[in-house]
Amino acid sequence: MNIVLLEPEIPFNTGAIGRTCVATDTALHLIRPYGFILSDRNLRRAGLDYWSKLKLTEYNNYEDFMEQHEGIDTDAVKAPRLWYATTKAEQTYADVTYGPDDYIMFGKESAGIPEEILAAHKESCVRIPMYGDERSLNLSNAATVILYEALRQNSFPGLETQGNSYKQNM
């Protein structure tokens, strides 16, 4: 799986998402500009000692990302697909089928993914249902919710699904 952050602004969110990516063997793709520098202590603190294990790729802008991933198709059946997480989507993240190599893009915290990108890819937009007029979840929480659904649909590839047994003292 692949998580894509388009112009992330808050280092803690990016660090937390990086940590989740390491824990799930998911690649993280960051698209500039960022609202921080990658050496930011808050980013490193949120990612703890996981950051050095992260599969990280950076891009200059959205066009650079799309050029480097020509095989991504928003209408693909078998090829890796690109999903756009947005509060504006008609379908929920659980209504779609994720492939094991799919990409899930999240926009910057203050504005999300630009309207023109969403409008061009309506069928690939997904949302997380929320109560009432709540605007959105925290970015790192939203990324985790959708990523784990995608991993669940693919039987948690390579992840430990069995916990340690508990010993009871009697």
Buried (B, 14 or more C-beta within 10 A) or exposed (E): BBBBBBBBBBBBBBBBBBBBBBEBEBBBBBBBEBBBEBEBEBBBEBBEEBBEBBEBBEBEEBEEBBEEBEEBBBEBEEEBBBBBBBBEBEEEBEEBEBBEBBBBBBBBBEEBBBEEBBEEBBEBBBBBEEEEEEEBBEBBBBBBBBBBBBBEBBEEEEEEEEEEEEEEEE
